[in-house]
């Protein structure tokens, strides 16, 4: 049973519901209005293509997932702006995500897909 969990987590990356392509569609529906079609942000919102650069060269997946799924709700995101509530993104199928501590936690597949897209557009 111990070996099944990493397999489930690994398979999440293969799911069409958690792919960067699925995440792009979710980005267009939920994020582009503020962050722009190219995800480069503006005066009031951050450039999402620079998440890795701002984190010192390593993509901070747990921090991104926390922002998207609401664990960090209410924290200032950028220049006084706060992330909106993404109620629809928090619904639907769940998949487990491995945390840096070696544990896993369930996450909505829509959030995982959006994270996969954001990771794919890092410059």
Secondary structure, DSSP 4 states (H G I P E B T S, - for coil): -HHHHHHHHHHHTT-TTSSHHHHHHHHHHHTHHHH-TTS---SSS--GGGHHHHTTSS--HHHHHHHHHTTTTTS--BTTB-PPP-GGGG-S-EEEEE-TTS-EEEEEHHHHHHHHHHHHT--
